[in-house]
Amino acid sequence: MSFDGSHPPHPRRATLLLCALVCACTTSVTRAPVEDRTAPRTATAPAPAASAPVEVAVKPPPGIENLGKPGYYAIKPGDTLFRVALENGQSWRDVMRWNNIENPNVLEVGQVLRVVPPGVDATAAAARGVTAPKVEARPLETRPAPGAALPSPATPPVAAAPAAATAPSPAAPPPSPAASRDADDDVAWAWPSTAAVAAPFDDVRTKGLVFTGKAGDPVLAAADGRVVYAGSGLRGYGNLVIVKHNTSYITAYAHNQTLLVKEDQAVRRGQKIAEMGSSDAERVQLHFEIRRLGKPVDPARLLPPR
């Protein structure tokens, strides 16, 4: 018996009570697991694998499939549609149309443009362009260079046949000079100015003739044709007029003070198309070019004697 007079607890009950108290104490101090964020993640998980480099698809320039083909031109830094057309003897509007260009001021480096009319054999045109125009022989007959003797005419191949040849079979007559000459070379040229020539043709520097005169002096169309450009969008040429005479020839008239014609206007040889000036130049002058298939030729060899 206990001091308070009650009966002592049964030994089995005391054991169960003790276990309950121990379990209760243990439950009260148990905490939820906490993640240790200070520990390096690499200690328990592998580092993520490096992502593969992303390849960005680069869109090729328009017309790249025609790169290197005759009759096509690849745009270089600094090119403009106007200059490309001039260098290839074409109207910039035609080049726009052939290549479906919406904005002539937006070209992409590497873009390949058609610079010959559709349906034209560009290979044949290029072959014609490397030879001197047949028209050049016309003024040389009347005004040879001082001190230079005219070359003797070449002996026809038939002259080498033996004189005693018996009954040769009829041969086709050789083509006449007019038939063998490109029809585009038959242009009736006239001088674009009555002013003096201040600088002769040079294939590298002038690419044409330079006439000096007074501001307002008339600038004349050198042959019949159609104006394909009239404006000041070509750096280095000032107020410029370009006239297309046929599929081979164009003429350019630069540094004018006033333009008197518009694009697509038909002009006649000797018609006043501009007034001489000094736009984009250091002095009053007319810079005049004749281009055959886009290549500058010496106008003095084509223009009639003065």
C-alpha positions in Angstrom: 0.0 0.0 0.0 1.2 3.5 -0.8 1.5 6.4 1.5 -1.9 7.8 0.4 -3.5 4.6 1.2 -4.1 3.5 -2.4 -3.1 0.2 -3.8 0.3 0.2 -5.7 -0.1 0.0 -9.5 0.0 -3.3 -11.1 3.5 -4.0 -12.6 2.2 -4.6 -16.1 0.2 -1.4 -16.0 3.2 0.5 -14.8 5.2 -0.8 -17.7 2.6 0.2 -20.3 2.3 3.7 -18.7 6.1 4.2 -18.9 6.1 3.1 -22.6 3.3 5.6 -23.4 5.3 8.4 -21.7 8.4 7.6 -23.6 6.5 7.5 -26.9 4.8 10.8 -26.2 8.1 12.5 -25.4 9.7 11.1 -28.6 6.8 12.3 -30.8 6.9 15.8 -29.4 10.5 16.4 -30.5 10.4 14.8 -33.9 10.7 17.4 -36.7 10.0 17.3 -40.4 13.2 16.8 -42.6 14.7 20.1 -43.7 16.7 20.4 -47.0 20.1 21.8 -46.5 20.4 24.5 -49.2 23.9 25.4 -48.2 25.3 22.1 -49.4 26.4 22.0 -53.0 23.9 20.5 -55.4 26.6 18.7 -57.2 27.3 16.6 -54.2 24.0 14.7 -54.7 23.0 15.4 -58.4 25.1 15.5 -61.5 25.6 18.8 -63.3 23.2 19.5 -66.2 24.7 18.6 -69.5 25.9 21.5 -71.7 23.3 22.4 -74.4 24.3 22.0 -78.0 25.0 25.2 -79.9 21.9 26.5 -81.7 22.3 26.7 -85.4 20.5 29.8 -87.0 19.4 29.2 -90.5 20.8 32.0 -92.8 18.6 32.8 -95.7 20.7 33.0 -98.9 20.6 36.2 -100.9 18.0 36.5 -103.7 19.1 35.1 -107.0 22.1 33.2 -105.6 21.3 30.3 -107.9 22.4 32.5 -110.8 25.8 33.5 -109.4 28.5 33.3 -112.1 26.1 33.0 -115.0 26.5 35.3 -118.0 24.0 38.2 -117.9 23.9 38.3 -114.1 25.6 40.6 -111.5 26.3 40.1 -107.8 25.8 43.1 -105.6 28.9 44.4 -103.8 29.1 46.8 -100.8 28.4 50.3 -102.0 26.5 49.3 -105.2 23.3 51.1 -106.1 20.7 50.0 -108.6 21.3 53.1 -110.7 25.0 52.4 -111.0 24.6 48.7 -111.7 22.2 49.6 -114.5 24.6 52.2 -115.9 27.5 49.8 -115.8 25.6 47.2 -117.7 24.0 49.6 -120.2 20.4 49.1 -119.0 17.6 51.2 -117.6 17.3 50.9 -113.8 13.6 50.5 -114.2 14.1 47.5 -116.5 16.5 46.0 -114.0 13.9 46.5 -111.3 11.2 44.8 -113.4 13.4 41.8 -114.5 14.3 41.1 -110.9 10.9 41.9 -109.2 12.5 44.6 -107.0 10.0 46.7 -105.2 12.3 49.3 -103.6 15.3 50.4 -105.8 17.1 51.7 -102.7 17.1 48.3 -100.9 19.7 45.8 -102.2 21.4 43.0 -100.3 25.1 42.3 -100.6 25.5 39.1 -102.5 22.1 39.5 -104.2 22.4 38.4 -107.9 20.5 40.5 -110.4 19.7 39.9 -114.1 21.2 42.7 -116.1 20.3 41.5 -119.6 16.7 41.3 -121.0 15.0 38.0 -120.6 15.4 35.9 -123.7 18.7 37.6 -124.7 21.7 35.3 -125.2 24.0 36.8 -122.6 26.9 34.7 -123.7 26.7 36.1 -127.3 26.3 39.6 -126.0 29.4 39.3 -123.8 31.4 38.0 -126.8 30.3 41.0 -128.8 31.2 43.3 -126.0 34.9 42.5 -125.9 35.5 43.5 -129.5 35.8 47.1 -130.7 32.7 48.5 -132.3 32.7 48.2 -136.1 31.7 51.8 -136.4 35.1 52.9 -135.3 36.5 52.2 -138.8 34.3 54.9 -140.3 35.9 58.1 -138.8 39.4 56.6 -139.0 39.2 56.7 -142.8 38.7 60.4 -142.9 40.9 61.6 -140.0 43.8 59.4 -139.2 45.9 60.1 -136.2 48.8 62.6 -136.9 51.9 60.8 -138.2 50.2 57.4 -138.2 49.8 55.4 -141.4 46.6 53.6 -142.1 47.0 49.8 -142.0 46.9 48.1 -145.3 43.7 46.1 -145.9 43.9 42.5 -145.0 44.2 40.2 -148.0 41.1 38.1 -148.5 41.5 34.4 -148.0 40.5 33.7 -151.7 43.6 35.6 -153.0 45.8 32.8 -151.7 44.3 30.2 -154.1 46.5 29.3 -157.1 45.8 31.4 -160.1 45.8 28.4 -162.3 43.0 26.6 -160.4 40.7 24.9 -162.9 37.0 25.4 -162.8 36.6 26.1 -159.1 33.2 25.2 -157.7 31.0 28.2 -157.1 31.5 29.5 -153.6 29.1 31.6 -151.6 30.0 35.3 -151.8 31.6 36.7 -148.7 29.2 38.7 -146.5 29.1 42.4 -147.1 30.5 44.7 -144.4 27.0 46.0 -143.7 25.7 42.4 -143.2 28.5 41.3 -141.0 28.3 44.4 -138.8 26.0 44.4 -135.8 22.9 46.4 -136.6 23.2 48.1 -133.3 26.5 49.7 -134.5 24.7 51.7 -137.2 24.1 54.7 -135.1 24.1 58.3 -136.5 26.2 60.1 -133.9 26.5 63.8 -133.3 28.6 65.8 -130.8 26.8 66.6 -127.5 28.4 70.0 -127.2 30.1 72.7 -129.3 32.5 73.4 -126.4 36.1 72.4 -126.5 37.3 69.0 -125.3 39.2 69.5 -122.1 40.1 65.9 -121.3 40.2 63.0 -123.8 39.0 59.5 -123.2 40.7 57.4 -120.6 39.5 53.9 -119.8 40.4 54.2 -116.1 39.9 57.8 -115.2 37.5 59.7 -117.4 35.7 56.8 -119.2 34.5 59.5 -121.7 35.1 63.0 -122.9 35.1 66.2 -120.7 33.9 69.4 -122.3 34.4 72.8 -120.7 32.1 75.8 -121.3 29.8 78.2 -119.5 27.0 77.5 -117.2 23.8 77.2 -119.2 25.5 76.1 -122.4 23.3 73.6 -124.3 23.8 69.8 -123.9 22.6 67.9 -126.9 21.5 64.3 -127.4 24.2 62.5 -129.4 21.7 60.2 -131.2 18.1 59.3 -131.3 16.9 57.3 -128.3 14.9 57.2 -125.1 15.7 58.7 -121.7 16.2 56.0 -119.2 17.4 58.1 -116.3 17.2 61.8 -115.4 18.1 62.8 -111.9 20.9 63.1 -109.3 20.9 59.8 -107.6 24.2 58.6 -108.9 27.0 59.9 -106.8 29.8 61.6 -108.7 27.7 62.4 -111.7 25.6 65.3 -110.4 22.5 66.0 -112.5 22.7 63.2 -115.0 20.8 62.2 -118.1 21.2 58.7 -119.6 19.8 58.0 -123.1 19.4 54.4 -124.4 19.8 54.2 -128.2 19.4 50.5 -128.8 20.2 47.2 -127.1 23.9 47.9 -127.2 24.5 51.6 -126.8 23.7 54.2 -124.1 25.1 57.7 -123.6 25.5 59.6 -120.3 25.6 63.4 -119.8 26.7 64.4 -116.3 27.2 67.6 -114.1 24.3 69.5 -115.7 22.8 72.5 -114.0 19.4 71.9 -115.5 17.7 68.8 -116.9 15.2 69.4 -119.7 13.9 65.9 -120.3 12.2 63.2 -118.2 12.5 59.5 -118.0 10.9 57.5 -120.8 10.9 60.6 -123.1 11.9 60.0 -126.7 14.7 62.4 -127.9 16.2 63.1 -131.3 19.8 63.6 -132.3 20.8 67.2 -131.6 17.9 67.9 -129.3 18.7 70.1 -126.2 18.3 67.8 -123.2 20.1 69.8 -120.5 22.2 72.8 -119.7 25.9 72.6 -118.7 26.7 73.1 -115.1 28.9 72.1 -112.2 26.7 69.8 -110.1 29.0 67.4 -108.2 32.0 68.8 -110.0 34.6 71.5 -109.2 34.0 73.5 -112.4 31.4 73.9 -115.2 31.8 71.0 -117.5 30.0 68.2 -119.4 31.1 64.7 -118.8 30.0 62.6 -121.7 30.2 58.8 -122.0 29.3 56.3 -124.7 28.9 52.8 -123.4 28.5 49.7 -125.6 27.0 46.7 -123.7 27.9 48.6 -120.5 31.6 49.1 -121.4 32.9 52.6 -122.0 34.2 53.3 -125.5 36.1 56.3 -126.8 33.5 58.7 -128.1 36.0 60.4 -130.4 36.2 57.2 -132.4 32.4 57.2 -133.0 31.6 60.9 -133.3 31.8 62.5 -136.8 34.7 64.8 -137.7 34.3 68.4 -136.5 
